[in-house]
Amino acid sequence: MSSQRKVFIQGITRDGRAFRPSDWAERLAGAMSSFRPGGGVGGIGAFIGYSPYCFPKVIDGVKCVIVSQELRAAEPMAWDFVMNFARDNELQVFEACLLPEGPEGRGASSGPPAPSASPG
């Protein structure tokens, strides 16, 4: 199994402040929810949920949005929207290569470094 490249957008600005509003990650991921492998499913079979390409997660107490590089290939304009959101709001962004689950790789990743505490 190959590794999965992800971009982590942290809810911390470049100057170390927490990004507001507090539900920013859920809003951003919600806007990307229709971008899914195979396209969106409509009608009675539709459900509400985040896209596997873009979803919120709290990591070490910091709200993040995890964006798969697969979104870039599937929908370049959606990728640009998410990356421009991070840039325009001066959010910290890290790229990582997640290792596949397995006996040797369970839980191992080269994820984003833990955010440093801002002074005073």
VOGU-3710 file (C-alpha; in Angstrom, 3 decimals, decimal comma):
1> mssqrkvfiq> 0,000/0,000/0,000  1,338/3,442/-0,860  1,635/6,359/1,497  -0,976/9,091/1,520  0,084/12,722/1,157  -1,928/15,128/3,300  -1,865/18,826/4,055  -2,638/19,886/7,615  -4,116/23,350/8,031  -3,815/24,345/11,672
11> gitrdgrafr> -6,113/26,806/13,386  -3,126/28,867/14,465  -2,047/31,969/12,601  1,577/32,574/11,645  1,926/34,905/14,620  0,702/32,174/17,022  -2,873/33,304/17,684  -5,845/30,919/17,660  -7,923/31,406/14,524  -11,531/32,506/14,956
21> psdwaerlag> -14,411/31,741/14,671  -14,063/28,606/16,755  -15,994/26,498/14,213  -13,829/27,491/11,233  -12,635/23,909/10,603  -16,151/22,482/10,473  -17,272/25,292/8,158  -14,363/24,852/5,746  -14,674/21,050/5,653  -18,449/21,377/5,282
31> amssfrpggg> -18,000/23,562/2,205  -15,879/20,753/0,684  -18,250/17,922/1,698  -19,630/17,339/-1,811  -16,184/16,525/-3,246  -15,917/12,747/-2,922  -14,397/9,846/-4,809  -16,799/9,016/-7,623  -18,614/12,336/-7,236  -21,460/13,300/-4,930
41> vggigafigy> -24,374/10,994/-4,265  -27,758/12,679/-4,439  -31,313/11,627/-3,821  -32,523/9,264/-1,139  -29,081/7,647/-0,794  -27,431/10,950/0,106  -26,091/11,512/3,592  -24,531/14,365/5,478  -20,856/14,007/6,235  -17,393/15,275/5,478
51> spycfpkvid> -15,488/14,354/2,355  -12,617/11,904/2,789  -10,577/14,519/0,875  -11,121/17,299/3,444  -12,198/16,874/7,060  -11,754/18,560/10,447  -9,775/16,994/13,290  -8,398/18,170/16,618  -4,708/17,324/16,965  -2,989/18,005/20,289
61> gvkcvivsqe> -5,794/20,394/21,220  -5,531/22,389/17,976  -8,343/22,441/15,426  -7,093/21,402/12,011  -8,410/20,590/8,573  -6,738/17,654/6,888  -6,743/17,877/3,102  -5,767/14,961/0,897  -3,622/15,634/-2,160  -6,259/13,577/-4,011
71> lraaepmawd> -8,542/16,641/-3,886  -6,090/18,483/-6,147  -6,426/15,792/-8,830  -10,192/15,360/-8,389  -11,147/19,050/-8,301  -8,357/21,623/-8,738  -10,653/24,593/-8,042  -11,716/23,098/-4,685  -8,036/22,527/-3,830  -7,241/26,146/-4,709
81> fvmnfardne> -10,159/27,357/-2,561  -8,900/25,510/0,528  -5,266/26,516/0,032  -6,224/30,151/-0,625  -8,345/30,139/2,550  -5,296/29,049/4,548  -3,026/31,604/2,858  -5,483/34,509/3,102  -6,035/33,854/6,820  -2,308/33,314/7,478
91> lqvfeacllp> -2,878/29,829/8,904  -0,014/27,436/9,523  0,113/24,685/6,887  2,168/21,486/6,986  2,487/18,678/4,481  2,886/15,102/5,657  3,084/11,618/4,291  0,951/9,266/6,382  2,197/5,711/6,618  -0,201/2,843/5,958
101> egpegrgass> -1,667/0,968/8,910  0,099/-2,296/9,642  2,122/-4,139/12,267  5,192/-1,956/11,727  3,497/1,287/10,693  0,567/1,361/13,108  0,122/4,909/14,258  3,358/6,073/12,700  3,300/9,206/10,596  5,350/12,188/9,731
111> gppapsaspg> 2,507/14,467/10,745  2,743/18,146/11,505  4,913/19,235/14,369  3,088/20,161/17,538  2,326/23,876/17,668  4,629/25,873/19,866  3,199/27,940/22,665  3,069/31,604/21,863  4,833/33,921/24,280  2,756/35,806/26,834
//
